[in-house]
Amino acid sequence: MSQSEERPPHSTLTKKIVPNYQTLRQITNGLRAASNRIVLTLGSYDMLHIGHVRYLMRAKAQGDYLIVGVDSDSAIQRYKGPHRPLIPQDERTEMLSYLNCVDFITLVDDVDQRGKWQYGLLKMIRPTIFVAVEDSYPESQRKVIRKYSGELVVFPRQAERTSSTDIFQRLIQNLPLLMESADRRST
């Protein structure tokens, strides 16, 4: 069986991935003309977990179409360090394309050298609603978000015990035990 036969067919799902902001603006202008509410959210989605899925489902419920801006590999490295992301941007965007609640996905690379977002996507599509997690943006950034979107909706974290950073920390703390377990399975 060839490698392409082993993968699930995803050509229609990856059509959700819009490679540039201009095209996405054309799509959202058409949707808005038909009186649809456009919801935008951003994130790295480095290790997709239940909190992400709950959050995205809740974000989608705020409007008619959900656009997810996914931080590019280089953007994540600028604000999380050189060892992140663990999952490459192409795989993170494809993974999100399989979620029914996500309508469109685009990469976000407009962060400065310190990792601060420059709002390019927000300014380009001007969503009806921007959805954020409560501790994601300081008030100064929230003011800018409100300026370029109709409404800012802020949710608490959607998983009490799970975040990508927590998962990574648990893996590191338990690495010797995990390696021992893997060694036992391979023998």
C-alpha positions in Angstrom: 0.0 0.0 0.0 1.4 3.4 -1.0 1.8 6.2 1.5 -0.9 8.2 -0.2 -3.3 5.2 0.1 -2.7 5.0 3.9 -3.7 8.6 4.6 -7.3 9.4 4.8 -8.6 11.5 1.9 -8.4 15.0 3.0 -8.5 17.2 -0.1 -11.9 18.5 0.6 -11.1 19.2 4.3 -7.9 21.0 3.5 -9.9 23.3 1.3 -10.7 24.9 4.7 -7.1 26.1 4.8 -6.9 29.5 3.2 -3.3 30.4 2.4 -3.6 34.2 2.4 -5.5 36.9 4.0 -6.7 38.5 0.7 -8.5 35.4 -0.3 -9.9 35.0 3.2 -11.2 38.6 3.1 -13.0 37.9 -0.2 -14.6 34.9 1.4 -15.7 36.7 4.6 -17.0 39.7 2.6 -19.3 37.3 0.7 -20.4 35.6 3.9 -21.0 39.0 5.6 -23.0 40.2 2.5 -25.3 37.2 3.2 -25.8 38.4 6.8 -23.5 35.7 8.3 -21.7 36.4 11.6 -18.0 35.8 11.3 -16.1 34.6 14.3 -12.3 34.7 14.5 -9.9 33.2 17.1 -6.2 32.6 17.1 -3.9 30.1 18.7 -0.9 27.8 18.2 -2.7 24.5 18.7 0.7 22.8 19.2 -0.8 19.8 20.8 -4.5 19.6 20.2 -6.4 18.6 23.4 -9.9 18.6 24.9 -9.6 22.2 26.0 -8.9 23.3 22.4 -11.9 21.3 21.0 -14.3 22.6 23.7 -13.0 26.2 23.1 -13.4 25.9 19.3 -16.9 24.4 19.6 -17.9 27.2 22.0 -16.4 29.8 19.6 -18.3 28.5 16.7 -21.6 28.8 18.7 -21.0 32.5 18.8 -21.7 33.0 15.0 -22.2 31.3 11.7 -18.6 30.8 10.4 -15.5 30.2 12.6 -12.1 31.2 11.3 -9.1 29.9 13.2 -5.8 31.7 12.8 -3.0 29.3 13.5 0.4 30.7 14.6 3.1 29.7 12.2 6.1 27.8 13.3 8.3 30.9 13.1 5.8 33.0 15.1 5.6 30.3 17.9 9.4 30.2 18.1 9.5 34.0 18.6 7.2 33.9 21.6 7.6 30.4 23.0 11.2 29.7 22.2 13.3 27.7 19.7 12.1 24.3 20.9 8.5 24.9 20.0 6.3 24.0 18.2 6.5 20.3 18.5 3.9 19.7 15.8 4.7 21.4 12.4 2.3 24.1 11.1 1.1 22.0 8.2 0.0 19.2 10.5 -1.6 21.5 13.0 -3.7 23.2 10.3 -4.7 19.9 8.7 -5.6 18.5 12.1 -7.9 21.5 12.8 -9.5 21.0 9.3 -11.0 17.7 10.5 -13.1 19.5 13.2 -16.6 20.2 12.0 -16.8 23.4 14.1 -13.9 25.0 12.1 -14.9 26.5 8.8 -11.6 28.2 7.7 -8.0 28.1 8.8 -5.1 30.4 8.0 -1.6 30.8 9.2 -0.7 33.8 11.3 2.9 35.0 11.0 2.6 38.7 11.8 4.3 38.8 15.1 7.3 41.1 15.9 10.7 39.9 17.1 9.4 39.8 20.7 6.4 37.6 19.7 3.7 40.3 19.9 0.9 39.9 17.4 0.6 42.7 14.9 -3.2 42.2 14.1 -2.8 41.7 10.3 -5.5 39.1 10.1 -7.9 40.9 12.4 -7.5 44.2 10.4 -8.0 42.3 7.1 -11.2 40.5 7.8 -12.7 42.6 10.7 -14.8 39.8 12.2 -18.2 40.2 13.8 -16.8 38.5 16.9 -13.3 37.8 18.1 -13.0 35.0 20.7 -10.2 34.8 23.2 -9.2 32.9 26.3 -9.3 35.1 29.4 -5.5 35.3 30.0 -4.4 35.5 26.3 -4.4 39.3 25.8 -3.6 42.2 28.1 -6.0 45.1 28.1 -3.9 47.1 25.7 -4.3 44.4 23.1 -8.0 43.9 23.9 -8.6 47.6 23.0 -7.1 47.0 19.5 -9.1 43.8 19.1 -12.3 45.7 20.0 -11.4 48.4 17.4 -11.2 45.9 14.5 -14.0 43.5 15.5 -17.7 44.0 16.3 -17.4 42.3 19.7 -14.8 40.7 21.9 -16.0 37.5 23.7 -13.7 36.1 26.4 -13.9 32.5 27.6 -12.2 30.9 30.6 -9.9 28.0 29.8 -12.0 25.1 28.7 -10.0 22.3 30.4 -9.2 22.3 34.1 -6.2 20.0 34.0 -5.0 20.2 30.4 -2.9 22.6 28.5 -0.2 22.0 25.9 2.4 23.4 28.3 1.1 21.1 31.1 1.3 18.1 28.8 4.9 19.0 27.9 5.9 19.5 31.5 4.4 16.1 32.5 6.2 14.4 29.7 9.5 15.9 30.7 9.0 15.1 34.4 8.0 11.5 33.6 10.4 10.9 30.7 12.6 8.3 32.5 9.4 6.2 33.4 8.0 6.7 29.9 11.2 5.5 28.3 11.4 2.5 30.6 7.8 1.6 29.7 8.6 2.0 25.9 11.7 -0.2 26.3 9.6 -2.9 28.0 7.1 -2.9 25.1 9.8 -3.2 22.5 11.3 -6.3 24.0 
